[in-house]
Amino acid sequence: MFERELEAAREAALAAGEAVERLRRAGVRYGRKGGHELVSEADLEAARILEERLLGAFPGDGWLSEEHRDSPRRLGKRRVWIVDPIDGTREYLQGVPEYAVSVALAMDGEPVLGVVHNPATGELYAATCCDAAERPPTEPTGHPFEALVGRGEHAWDDLPPLPEGATVRPVGSVAYRLALLARGEGNATLTGFGRAEWDVAAGVALCRAAGLRVTGVLGDRLTFNQPRPYVRGLLAAEPGLHGRLVTFFRRFARE
């Protein structure tokens, strides 16, 4: 199921990634949206390529992208592409190889496929998750674990409190962090901050395809293609560890 869509998403992500790297080598120009958030000409070129290829192949689908003007028309669509042309623009501009092209397809509010491509390293992760089952819980109580966290959150000591013994590893793009977690690096990834749907939708699909559980930090369900396309925090982990962390965060939230 969704084989044609997955192949189209892979090809589109690779084409966008090629343009992103070409512009980086040439000396990319950049500015700030609304005087605050970084945006580069590579973001805009990648957005153009992704829209052209994906909506060209599936013209009846909805579209949600960081670099396109949002339209309420997507809310009436069962299928919506949720795209971040470059997740981790700051890392991209700084030459830190931890950014990614992120492409997801959501159906009825659930991500059914995800593609995350890091053009700096050549890594590409792609999977469908509509029929994926969670792994059986295996994480023993009190077992130490490594959490993949945002570079900014780590640098500014702005992480949620973690159980004793936990270690953290900073990684730039949240889409890339989720892809690494799905591949088996680290044990969890989490953020207490709100994230745009385009930041996380593809990574959520990859983690679910790998049998991981992904929710908000308090265990709340994630829904995509919302009128306001944001999720309130994120927690992804093997189901046993996920349950332990949700219990920990809920206790902390009550104090």
Secondary structure, DSSP 8 states (H G I E B T S, - for coil): --HHHHHHHHHHHHHHHHHHHHHHHH---EEEETTTEEEEHHHHHHHHHHHHHHHHH-TTSEEEETTS---GGGGG-SEEEEEEEEE-HHHHHHT-S--EEEEEEEETTEEEEEEEEETTTTEEEEEE-TT---------TT---EEEEEHHHHHTT------TT-EEEEES-HHHHHHHHHHTSSSEEEEEEEEEHHHHHHHHHHHHHTT-EEE-TTS-----S-SS-EEEEEEEE-HHHHHHHHHHHHHHHH-
